[in-house]
Amino acid sequence: MARTPSNMLPLGTQAPDFNLFDTVSGNNLSLNQLKGRQATVIMFICNHCPFVIHVNPEMVAIANSYSKKGISFIAISSNDVLNYPQDSPENMTIHAKNENYPFPYLYDETQDIAKAYDAACTPDFYVFDADLKLTYRGQLDDSRPGNDIPITGKDLRHALDCLIENKNNTTQQKPSIGCNIKWKNK
């Protein structure tokens, strides 16, 4: 299993706009339609990555908890489905239902959105404030498959709490580690 780190997009970056197919609702949805009142969390994930599978329950718990506080959660899969058919939109729909995703699960067929966000791995987490300026990027927490560190979501939770409480997040932001995004061969 490859261990690819996040690229760590510069803080303050404006969230790149998108309009992507949501495999949960069957509709195309834009960032403007989905953004949260307080903040927006964008997560690059996929169905088959062991790193994502490892954190799925905590991602769902955080989304269920913080969505009540005006924070929107958006999952995006950008993997090449020709070479990784388990990540197809049809399988994304099934996966989202099985995992009880309380957020849209968007399909980035062209991979343009992953490139716009400089996403490198799954999972890769981005937190944008109410003005869609980047305030956090990196890991959910220090837990990885096989390292026996409990999954708490502490890094992402802290970033969200700082936004809600209007405090600066002075904690070091660590890159996420996961499977590389499966880029299409051009």
C-alpha positions in Angstrom: 0.0 0.0 0.0 1.5 3.3 -1.2 2.0 6.0 1.4 1.5 9.3 -0.4 1.4 12.6 1.6 -0.8 15.7 0.9 0.7 18.5 -1.1 -0.4 21.1 1.5 -2.1 23.8 -0.6 -1.2 27.3 0.8 -3.4 28.6 3.6 -5.7 31.4 2.4 -6.2 29.8 -1.0 -9.7 30.5 -2.4 -11.6 27.2 -2.9 -11.6 26.3 -6.6 -15.2 26.2 -7.9 -16.7 23.0 -9.3 -19.9 21.5 -10.6 -19.8 17.7 -10.3 -22.1 14.7 -10.5 -23.3 13.6 -7.0 -23.5 9.8 -6.9 -25.8 10.0 -3.9 -28.6 12.3 -5.2 -28.0 11.8 -9.0 -27.7 15.5 -9.5 -24.9 17.8 -10.6 -24.0 20.0 -7.6 -21.8 23.1 -7.4 -19.5 24.3 -4.6 -21.8 27.3 -4.2 -24.8 25.1 -3.6 -23.0 22.9 -1.1 -20.9 25.4 0.9 -21.6 25.8 4.6 -22.6 28.8 6.6 -19.6 28.6 8.9 -17.2 26.4 7.0 -16.9 23.8 4.2 -14.9 20.6 4.4 -13.8 19.0 1.2 -12.5 15.5 1.4 -10.8 13.6 -1.5 -11.6 10.0 -0.9 -12.3 6.8 -2.8 -14.0 3.5 -2.2 -11.1 1.0 -2.2 -8.2 2.9 -0.4 -7.4 1.1 3.0 -6.5 4.5 4.5 -10.0 5.8 3.7 -11.7 2.6 4.8 -9.8 3.0 8.1 -11.3 6.5 8.8 -14.7 6.1 7.2 -16.6 5.8 10.6 -14.9 8.9 12.0 -15.5 10.9 8.9 -19.2 10.1 9.1 -19.2 10.9 12.9 -17.5 14.2 12.4 -19.9 15.2 9.5 -22.9 14.2 11.6 -21.7 16.2 14.5 -20.5 19.4 12.8 -23.1 19.7 10.1 -25.4 20.9 12.9 -23.0 23.8 13.5 -23.2 25.2 10.0 -20.4 23.2 8.5 -20.9 21.5 5.1 -19.1 18.3 4.1 -18.3 17.3 0.5 -16.6 14.1 -0.6 -15.0 13.9 -4.0 -13.5 10.8 -5.8 -11.2 11.6 -8.7 -9.7 8.2 -9.4 -9.4 6.7 -12.9 -12.3 4.3 -13.0 -11.0 2.6 -16.2 -8.1 1.1 -14.3 -9.9 1.1 -10.9 -13.5 0.1 -11.6 -14.2 -0.4 -7.9 -14.3 3.5 -7.8 -16.9 3.9 -10.5 -19.9 6.2 -9.9 -22.2 3.2 -9.6 -19.9 1.7 -6.9 -19.6 5.1 -5.3 -23.4 5.2 -4.9 -23.4 1.7 -3.2 -20.4 2.7 -1.0 -22.0 5.9 0.2 -25.1 4.1 1.2 -23.2 1.3 2.9 -21.1 3.8 4.9 -24.1 6.0 5.7 -22.4 9.1 4.2 -24.4 12.1 5.3 -22.7 14.2 2.6 -22.6 14.3 -1.2 -20.1 12.0 -2.8 -19.1 13.7 -6.1 -17.4 12.1 -9.1 -14.5 14.1 -10.6 -14.4 12.3 -14.0 -11.9 14.7 -15.7 -9.7 14.9 -12.6 -9.6 18.7 -13.1 -10.9 19.4 -9.6 -8.3 17.2 -7.9 -5.7 19.1 -9.9 -7.2 22.4 -9.0 -7.1 21.5 -5.3 -3.6 20.0 -5.7 -5.0 16.8 -4.1 -2.4 14.0 -3.9 -3.9 11.2 -1.8 -6.9 9.6 -0.3 -8.0 10.8 2.2 -7.0 14.4 1.8 -8.9 17.0 3.9 -9.4 20.7 3.2 -11.3 23.2 5.5 -12.5 26.5 4.1 -14.0 29.3 6.1 -17.4 31.0 5.3 -15.6 33.0 2.6 -14.2 29.8 1.1 -10.6 30.7 2.1 -8.4 27.7 3.1 -7.8 27.5 6.9 -6.7 23.8 7.2 -5.4 21.1 5.0 -4.0 17.7 5.9 -4.8 14.7 8.0 -7.8 13.6 10.0 -5.5 12.5 12.9 -2.4 10.4 13.4 -4.1 7.1 13.0 -3.2 4.9 10.0 -4.0 1.3 9.2 -1.9 -0.9 11.4 -0.3 1.8 13.7 -2.6 1.1 16.7 -3.3 4.8 17.3 -7.0 5.3 18.0 -9.0 7.2 15.4 -10.2 10.4 17.0 -10.3 12.9 14.2 -8.5 15.3 16.5 -6.7 17.4 13.8 -9.8 18.0 11.8 -12.0 18.5 14.8 -9.5 21.1 16.2 -9.5 23.0 12.9 -13.3 23.1 12.9 -13.5 24.1 16.5 -11.1 27.0 15.9 -13.3 28.2 13.0 -16.5 28.0 15.1 -14.9 29.7 18.0 -13.2 32.3 15.8 -9.7 31.4 17.0 -6.5 31.1 15.1 -5.4 27.5 14.6 -1.8 27.6 15.7 -1.4 23.8 15.8 1.0 22.4 13.3 -0.9 21.1 10.3 0.4 17.7 9.2 0.0 16.2 5.8 -2.5 13.4 5.3 -1.0 10.1 4.3 -2.8 7.7 2.0 -3.1 6.1 -1.4 -2.1 8.3 -4.3 -4.9 9.5 -6.5 -5.2 7.1 -9.4 -4.4 9.5 -12.3 -5.5 8.7 -15.8 -2.8 7.8 -18.3 -2.8 10.6 -21.0 
